[in-house]
């Protein structure tokens, strides 16, 4: 088996092997972070230097530059000649990491839903953001505009910063921390508005850009905010610091692992939605954990 690092939250995949794809899926689904010292897929030094130079020459970036593979659209970058090169680099990154994931995590092959990719050039430490948008507070991911309806959120990251690690804190996985919380906390989203729910469903059916969120998605959005608001959870819950060195790559289910980005800049990321039928350990998926907890029977997908 791959050797564990000092943190119980991370498994360093070294040397890289393709002999245990189901085991790797199981570890991810149970809340482990898989880490690679070097990117296990092609990414050229020239492309990394280009991305670094764009920020250094004063280009104005948004929070991050997002790429939407389904429509081949790049968002958040200024127009100009450099934009085309940037588009090509992020597009190629998305394709390479997708090809790798489909092989490395073979049980998911042909079942993954390709979500957004992004480039994150800003320093995370000390950013002045509203509470619910802060990245340095432990949280689980949920997408307001892209409901998963019980699918899981798998994300792969690459640190292209040549000089500094990207530093995370991670907590206990969903199937461990949420039952503990439910014994001592009331975590109940406000009641759904039936009229608003009906309008969303109608808008989604006729093609309007309105998210048709299931109760599960509403709960996960509420939990995302609740965890960031809860001082006791932030200060008292178990957590481990992970340092992802320059050039390293890592992947994690961010809907199931509370995580916070404490510092770092210049990272690339690709998100996948893994449907329930592709999972090898569905019993620890957040939607099924919620079903098992008293009072969570209403969480439907």
C-alpha positions as CSV (number, residue, x, y, z in Angstrom):
1,X,0.0,0.0,0.0
2,X,1.2,3.6,-0.5
3,X,2.8,5.0,2.6
4,X,1.0,7.5,4.9
5,X,2.6,10.8,5.7
6,X,2.7,12.1,9.3
7,X,-0.9,13.5,8.9
8,X,-3.7,10.9,9.1
9,X,-5.6,13.0,6.5
10,X,-3.2,12.5,3.6
11,X,-1.8,9.6,1.6
12,X,1.2,10.3,-0.5
13,X,1.1,8.4,-3.8
14,X,4.7,7.6,-4.2
15,X,5.8,5.8,-6.2
16,X,2.8,6.3,-8.5
17,X,1.2,3.0,-9.4
18,X,-1.9,2.1,-11.4
19,X,-2.5,-1.2,-9.7
20,X,-4.9,-0.1,-7.0
21,X,-7.6,2.1,-8.6
22,X,-10.5,0.9,-6.4
23,X,-8.4,1.3,-3.3
24,X,-7.6,4.9,-4.2
25,X,-11.3,5.6,-4.8
26,X,-12.2,4.1,-1.4
27,X,-9.6,6.3,0.4
28,X,-10.8,9.4,-1.3
29,X,-14.4,8.6,-0.5
30,X,-13.5,8.0,3.1
31,X,-12.0,11.5,3.4
32,X,-8.3,11.1,2.6
33,X,-6.4,13.5,0.5
34,X,-4.2,11.9,-2.2
35,X,-1.0,13.8,-2.8
36,X,1.6,13.5,-5.6
37,X,5.0,15.1,-5.3
38,X,4.9,16.0,-9.0
39,X,2.0,16.3,-11.4
40,X,1.1,12.8,-12.6
41,X,0.0,14.3,-16.0
42,X,1.8,16.6,-18.5
43,X,2.1,20.3,-17.6
44,X,5.0,22.1,-19.1
45,X,7.4,24.5,-17.4
46,X,6.8,27.0,-20.2
47,X,3.1,27.1,-19.4
48,X,3.7,27.5,-15.7
49,X,6.1,30.4,-16.4
50,X,3.5,32.1,-18.6
51,X,0.9,31.9,-15.9
52,X,3.3,33.3,-13.3
53,X,4.4,36.1,-15.6
54,X,0.9,37.2,-16.3
55,X,0.4,38.2,-12.7
56,X,3.8,39.7,-12.4
57,X,3.3,42.0,-15.4
58,X,0.3,43.5,-13.8
59,X,-2.6,41.8,-15.5
60,X,-5.8,42.4,-13.5
61,X,-7.2,39.0,-12.4
62,X,-10.6,38.3,-10.8
63,X,-10.7,36.0,-7.7
64,X,-9.9,33.2,-10.2
65,X,-10.0,32.5,-13.8
66,X,-12.6,29.9,-14.6
67,X,-12.8,27.5,-17.5
68,X,-16.0,25.8,-18.5
69,X,-15.1,22.6,-20.5
70,X,-18.6,21.9,-21.8
71,X,-18.7,25.1,-23.7
72,X,-15.0,25.8,-24.0
73,X,-15.5,29.2,-22.4
74,X,-12.9,31.1,-20.3
75,X,-14.2,33.6,-17.7
76,X,-12.4,36.2,-15.5
77,X,-9.5,37.1,-17.8
78,X,-8.8,40.4,-19.5
79,X,-9.1,40.5,-23.3
80,X,-6.0,40.6,-25.4
81,X,-3.4,38.4,-27.1
82,X,-2.4,36.8,-23.7
83,X,-6.0,35.6,-23.2
84,X,-5.7,33.1,-26.1
85,X,-2.6,31.6,-24.6
86,X,-4.2,31.5,-21.2
87,X,-7.3,29.8,-22.6
88,X,-5.2,27.2,-24.3
89,X,-3.2,26.4,-21.2
90,X,-6.2,26.0,-18.9
91,X,-8.1,24.0,-21.6
92,X,-5.1,21.6,-21.9
93,X,-4.7,21.3,-18.1
94,X,-8.4,20.4,-17.9
95,X,-8.0,17.7,-20.6
96,X,-4.8,16.2,-19.2
97,X,-6.1,16.0,-15.6
98,X,-9.4,14.5,-16.8
99,X,-7.6,11.9,-18.8
100,X,-5.4,11.0,-15.8
101,X,-8.3,10.8,-13.4
102,X,-10.3,8.5,-15.7
103,X,-7.3,6.1,-15.7
104,X,-6.1,6.5,-12.1
105,X,-9.6,6.2,-10.6
106,X,-10.7,3.6,-13.1
107,X,-14.1,2.8,-11.4
108,X,-15.2,6.3,-12.2
109,X,-14.2,6.1,-15.9
110,X,-17.0,7.1,-18.2
111,X,-19.2,8.2,-15.3
112,X,-17.6,11.5,-14.3
113,X,-19.3,14.8,-15.0
114,X,-16.7,17.4,-16.0
115,X,-17.3,20.6,-14.1
116,X,-15.3,23.9,-14.1
117,X,-11.5,24.3,-14.0
118,X,-9.8,27.4,-12.6
119,X,-6.6,29.3,-12.2
120,X,-6.1,30.9,-8.8
121,X,-3.3,33.6,-8.9
122,X,-4.1,35.5,-5.7
123,X,-2.5,35.1,-2.3
124,X,-5.0,33.4,0.0
125,X,-3.5,34.6,3.3
126,X,-5.0,37.8,4.6
127,X,-7.7,38.3,1.9
128,X,-10.5,40.6,2.9
129,X,-13.6,38.7,2.0
130,X,-17.2,38.4,3.4
131,X,-17.6,35.6,6.0
132,X,-19.3,33.1,3.7
133,X,-16.7,33.7,0.9
134,X,-13.7,33.3,3.1
135,X,-11.4,30.3,2.1
136,X,-9.5,30.3,5.4
137,X,-12.4,28.9,7.4
138,X,-13.2,25.2,7.5
139,X,-16.1,24.3,5.2
140,X,-17.5,21.7,2.9
141,X,-18.2,22.6,-0.7
142,X,-21.6,23.2,-2.3
143,X,-22.3,25.1,-5.5
144,X,-25.3,27.5,-5.4
145,X,-25.6,27.5,-9.2
146,X,-24.6,23.9,-9.9
147,X,-26.6,21.5,-7.7
148,X,-25.2,17.9,-7.6
149,X,-28.4,16.2,-6.4
150,X,-26.4,13.8,-4.3
151,X,-23.4,13.5,-6.6
152,X,-20.0,14.1,-4.9
153,X,-17.5,16.9,-5.6
154,X,-14.1,15.7,-6.4
155,X,-11.4,18.3,-7.0
156,X,-7.8,18.0,-8.3
157,X,-5.2,20.8,-7.6
158,X,-1.8,21.6,-8.9
159,X,0.5,24.1,-7.2
160,X,2.6,25.9,-9.9
161,X,4.1,28.3,-7.4
162,X,7.9,27.7,-7.7
163,X,8.8,29.0,-4.3
164,X,6.0,28.5,-1.8
165,X,3.7,25.7,-0.6
166,X,0.0,25.9,-0.6
167,X,-1.1,25.4,3.0
168,X,-4.5,23.9,3.9
169,X,-6.2,22.8,7.1
170,X,-8.4,19.8,6.9
171,X,-10.8,18.3,9.4
172,X,-12.5,15.0,10.0
173,X,-14.5,13.6,7.1
174,X,-18.3,14.1,6.8
175,X,-19.3,10.7,8.1
176,X,-17.3,11.3,11.3
177,X,-17.8,15.0,12.1
178,X,-21.5,15.5,11.2
179,X,-23.0,12.8,13.5
180,X,-21.0,14.3,16.4
181,X,-22.3,17.7,15.6
182,X,-25.8,16.6,15.3
183,X,-25.7,15.2,18.9
184,X,-25.0,18.6,20.3
185,X,-26.0,21.2,17.7
186,X,-29.2,22.1,15.9
187,X,-28.3,22.3,12.2
188,X,-31.6,22.9,10.4
189,X,-32.0,25.0,7.3
190,X,-35.0,27.3,7.1
191,X,-38.1,25.8,5.5
192,X,-38.2,25.8,1.7
193,X,-40.5,28.2,0.1
194,X,-42.8,26.0,-2.0
195,X,-43.6,28.9,-4.5
196,X,-39.9,29.7,-5.0
197,X,-39.1,26.0,-5.4
198,X,-41.8,25.6,-8.1
199,X,-40.6,28.7,-10.0
200,X,-37.0,27.3,-10.0
201,X,-38.2,23.9,-11.3
202,X,-40.2,25.6,-14.0
203,X,-37.4,27.9,-15.0
204,X,-34.9,25.0,-15.2
205,X,-37.3,23.0,-17.4
206,X,-37.7,25.8,-19.9
207,X,-34.0,26.4,-20.1
208,X,-33.5,29.5,-17.9
209,X,-30.2,29.7,-15.9
210,X,-32.0,28.9,-12.7
211,X,-30.7,26.2,-10.4
212,X,-33.2,23.5,-9.6
213,X,-31.8,22.6,-6.2
214,X,-33.0,19.4,-4.4
215,X,-33.4,19.5,-0.5
216,X,-29.9,17.8,-0.4
217,X,-28.3,20.7,-2.2
218,X,-30.1,23.3,0.0
219,X,-28.9,21.5,3.1
220,X,-25.3,21.4,1.9
221,X,-25.4,25.1,1.0
222,X,-26.8,25.8,4.5
223,X,-24.1,23.6,6.1
224,X,-21.3,25.4,4.1
225,X,-22.4,28.7,5.7
226,X,-23.1,27.3,9.1
227,X,-19.7,25.8,9.5
228,X,-18.0,29.1,8.6
229,X,-20.2,30.9,11.1
230,X,-19.7,28.5,14.0
231,X,-16.8,29.7,16.1
232,X,-16.7,26.5,18.2
233,X,-16.4,24.3,15.1
234,X,-13.6,26.5,13.7
235,X,-11.6,26.5,16.9
236,X,-12.3,23.2,18.6
237,X,-12.8,20.6,15.9
238,X,-9.9,18.3,15.0
239,X,-7.8,19.6,12.1
240,X,-4.5,18.9,10.4
241,X,-2.2,21.3,8.5
242,X,-1.2,20.1,5.1
243,X,1.6,21.7,3.0
244,X,1.5,21.1,-0.7
245,X,5.0,21.8,-2.0
246,X,5.8,23.6,-5.2
247,X,5.0,21.4,-8.2
248,X,2.8,19.0,-6.2
249,X,-0.7,17.8,-7.0
250,X,-3.5,16.6,-4.8
251,X,-7.1,15.5,-5.0
252,X,-9.9,15.4,-2.4
253,X,-13.6,15.2,-2.1
254,X,-14.3,18.7,-0.9
255,X,-18.0,18.1,-0.2
256,X,-16.9,15.5,2.4
257,X,-13.6,16.9,3.9
258,X,-13.9,20.2,5.8
259,X,-11.0,22.3,4.4
260,X,-9.5,25.8,4.6
261,X,-6.9,27.4,2.5
262,X,-4.5,29.2,4.8
263,X,-1.9,30.5,2.3
264,X,-0.6,30.2,-1.2
265,X,-1.1,31.5,-4.7
266,X,-0.8,30.3,-8.3
267,X,-2.8,27.0,-8.2
268,X,-4.8,25.3,-11.0
269,X,-7.9,23.2,-10.2
270,X,-10.3,20.9,-11.9
271,X,-13.7,19.9,-10.5
272,X,-15.6,16.7,-11.2
273,X,-19.1,15.6,-10.1
274,X,-19.1,11.9,-9.3
275,X,-22.6,10.4,-9.5
276,X,-23.8,8.1,-6.8
277,X,-23.8,5.1,-9.1
278,X,-20.1,5.4,-9.6
279,X,-19.1,5.5,-6.0
280,X,-17.3,2.4,-4.5
281,X,-18.2,3.4,-0.9
282,X,-21.7,5.0,-1.2
283,X,-22.4,4.5,2.5
284,X,-20.0,7.4,3.4
285,X,-21.4,9.8,0.8
286,X,-22.8,12.9,2.5
287,X,-26.3,12.3,1.1
288,X,-26.4,8.8,2.6
289,X,-24.9,9.9,5.9
290,X,-27.7,12.5,6.1
291,X,-30.3,9.8,5.4
292,X,-29.0,7.8,8.4
293,X,-29.0,10.6,10.9
294,X,-32.2,11.1,12.9
295,X,-34.2,14.0,11.6
296,X,-32.6,13.9,8.2
297,X,-35.2,11.8,6.4
298,X,-36.4,14.8,4.4
299,X,-33.0,15.1,2.7
300,X,-33.9,13.8,-0.8
301,X,-32.0,14.0,-4.0
